[in-house]
Amino acid sequence: MISEKYKIVPIAKELDISSTVYTHSINCRDLVGKICFIFMLNTLSGDSSTLTVTSATDDNTYTTAVRFNYAFGGAAIGTATAGSATSADVLTDYTSASSLVITYGTYSNFMLVVEVDLADMNSALDHDWISCTFTDPGSAAGTVTGFAICEPRYPGSNSDTVLA
């Protein structure tokens, strides 16, 4: 079972991006490799918000930006064309960034995949927690829902929580 090899973590339920909002923090102490965040960007309007991935020493703390790779779905969610590279489940090319402006007029109702290599977290500061921030520049509107897929050091369908 896939769910026994990877830990699936709900991190955001319809976060209202009309103000700066944060996903749940994930404790990475017992994780290995990478974390894959999957966001469902619902209908967006007004202004383009900015996504930043941050690490910290504590839960609900957002101190250090972490570099990440991201890709959008090739079309709006619910859009599928057989054999097409522009369907909702076909990802665009990955791009590396330390922050990402999500253009509301372009990515309304799109999937966004964000991958973070845990080795990129600031180990010199002994950071164990990772989370995502959506920053409103002033008039952004819409909601976002997200999950994280993690590779636990000790896999199993009943593995311990990584949330606080």
C-alpha positions in Angstrom: 0.0 0.0 0.0 1.3 3.5 -0.9 -0.1 4.8 2.4 2.1 2.4 4.3 5.3 3.5 2.6 4.6 7.3 2.7 3.0 9.5 5.3 0.1 11.6 4.0 -0.4 14.7 6.1 -3.3 17.2 5.8 -1.7 20.6 6.3 -4.3 23.1 5.0 -8.0 23.1 4.7 -9.5 26.0 2.7 -7.0 28.6 4.0 -8.3 32.0 3.2 -5.5 33.8 1.4 -7.0 37.3 1.8 -4.5 37.6 4.7 -1.2 36.0 5.4 -1.8 32.4 6.4 0.3 29.4 7.4 0.0 25.7 6.9 0.4 23.2 9.8 4.1 22.7 10.7 5.6 19.3 10.1 8.2 17.8 12.4 10.9 16.4 10.2 13.0 14.7 12.9 11.8 11.2 11.9 11.5 11.9 8.1 14.0 11.1 5.4 14.6 12.4 1.9 12.0 14.9 0.6 8.7 16.3 1.4 6.1 16.8 -1.4 3.5 19.5 -0.8 0.4 19.3 -3.0 -1.8 22.4 -3.0 -5.2 22.8 -4.6 -5.5 26.5 -5.5 -9.2 27.2 -5.6 -10.8 30.3 -7.4 -8.3 33.1 -6.9 -8.9 36.9 -7.5 -7.8 40.4 -6.6 -4.0 40.0 -6.3 -1.3 37.5 -6.5 -0.1 35.9 -3.2 3.4 34.6 -2.5 4.3 31.1 -1.3 7.3 30.7 0.9 8.5 27.4 2.5 10.1 28.0 5.9 12.0 26.0 8.5 12.3 26.6 12.2 13.2 25.1 15.6 9.6 25.0 16.9 6.1 24.3 15.7 4.2 27.4 14.3 7.4 29.3 13.9 8.4 30.6 10.4 12.0 31.9 10.5 14.2 30.7 7.6 13.2 30.5 3.9 14.0 27.1 2.3 14.7 26.6 -1.4 12.2 24.4 -3.2 11.2 23.0 -6.6 7.7 23.6 -7.9 5.5 22.7 -10.8 1.9 23.5 -11.7 -0.6 21.2 -13.3 -0.8 21.8 -17.0 -4.4 23.1 -16.9 -7.2 23.9 -14.4 -8.5 21.1 -12.2 -11.2 19.2 -13.9 -9.6 19.7 -17.3 -8.4 16.6 -19.1 -7.6 15.9 -22.7 -6.6 12.4 -23.6 -2.9 12.2 -24.6 -2.4 15.9 -23.9 0.5 17.6 -22.1 -2.0 20.3 -21.0 -4.2 18.4 -18.6 -4.7 19.1 -14.9 -2.6 16.0 -13.9 0.4 16.6 -16.2 2.9 18.8 -14.4 4.8 21.6 -16.0 8.6 21.6 -15.8 10.0 22.0 -12.3 11.5 25.4 -11.3 13.7 26.1 -8.3 12.9 29.1 -6.1 13.0 30.5 -2.5 9.6 32.1 -3.0 6.8 31.9 -5.6 4.3 34.5 -6.7 1.1 32.7 -7.6 -0.5 34.7 -10.4 -4.3 34.8 -9.6 -5.4 35.3 -13.2 -3.3 32.4 -14.4 -3.4 29.7 -11.7 -7.0 29.9 -10.4 -8.2 26.3 -9.9 -4.8 24.8 -10.5 -2.8 22.1 -8.7 0.6 23.2 -7.4 3.3 20.6 -6.4 6.2 21.8 -4.2 9.1 19.5 -3.4 11.6 20.2 -0.6 14.8 18.3 0.0 15.2 18.0 3.8 19.0 18.4 3.4 18.2 22.0 2.3 16.8 22.9 5.8 19.2 24.9 7.9 20.9 22.1 9.8 23.3 24.6 11.3 20.4 26.0 13.3 19.0 22.6 14.2 15.7 23.1 12.5 13.2 20.2 12.7 10.0 22.0 11.6 8.9 22.9 8.1 5.8 24.8 6.9 4.4 26.9 4.1 3.3 30.6 4.2 0.9 32.3 1.7 1.5 36.1 2.0 -1.2 38.5 0.8 0.2 41.7 -0.8 -3.0 43.6 -0.1 -6.1 42.4 -2.0 -5.6 38.7 -2.7 -8.8 36.5 -2.4 -9.4 32.8 -2.6 -8.7 29.6 -0.7 -6.1 26.9 -0.8 -6.1 23.3 0.5 -3.0 21.2 0.9 -1.4 17.9 1.8 2.1 16.8 2.3 3.5 13.4 1.3 6.5 12.5 3.5 8.9 9.5 3.6 9.0 8.4 7.3 12.1 6.8 8.7 9.8 4.1 10.2 7.0 3.5 7.7 3.7 1.9 8.4 0.0 2.9 8.1 -0.1 3.7 11.8 3.1 5.7 12.0 3.3 8.4 14.6 2.0 11.9 13.8 4.4 14.6 12.5 2.0 17.4 13.5 2.2 19.1 16.9 
